[in-house]
Amino acid sequence: EAEVAQSPRYKITEKSQAVAFWCDPISGHATLYWYRQILGQGPELLVQFQDESVVDDSQLPKDRFSAERLKGVDSTLKIQPAELGDSAMYLCASSSTKRPTDTQYFGPGTRLTVL
Amino acid sequence: GDSVTQMEGPVTLSEEAFLTINCTYTATGYPSLFWYVQYPGEGLQLLLKATKADDKGSNKGFEATYRKETTSFHLEKGSVQVSDSAVYFCALSDYNAGGTSYGKLTFGQGTILTVHP
């Protein structure tokens, strides 16, 4: 069964450093999502791509976060500089379309700890 | 805006007990409703979904019915097992006010379920 791949699984960094996370969605899935999950809460959307285009980045802190999906396949989420409050699980998900009825498939996540 | 409210947790049950986790939602459009499960050390997995009113989603003995009149999507299982111990998230995906759709999921805060032998 096809899966969403993410790396690294764990990342520890010091505040003010730069970090990057990578996601490879299920082959053929046009829609890719990055969510942030703070411990004890549900995930919240950071950014959504349709192919290579951003369709929703309204909750992305653009002063420090950036995301790209250059060829409409894999994606990178970057934080520069990292802050203590960025410690969380970063989840990538993909779906075949952006219709609300479509299932989103999640990767294992990257757990970020900022010291 | 859209929101999802789950029952306060955590929930602790004995094996073979009946499970209910309450979920209510607020949405501007006509949402699709989902239950996702997160086992320890793993990512989110779809448990079940329903895309229109009165639909019942079911999987692995779990069921939930889309109730538009009460804006609810409660999760039930008749007999839980130790292996069901996990965090359960209710979520919705909706068309936005303009009638187009971006498809993002709005999640509840999650309910921790622990099942003892």
Interface residues (C-beta under 8 A of the other chain):
Chain A: V4 T31 Y33 Y35 G40 Q41 G42 P43 E44 L45 Q48 V55 D56 L91 A93 S95 T97 K98 R99 P100 T101 D102 T103 Q104 Y105 F106 G107 P108 G109
Chain B: V4 P31 S32 F34 Y36 E42 G43 L44 Q45 L46 K49 T51 F89 A91 S93 D94 Y95 S101 Y102 G103 K104 L105 F107 G108 Q109 G110
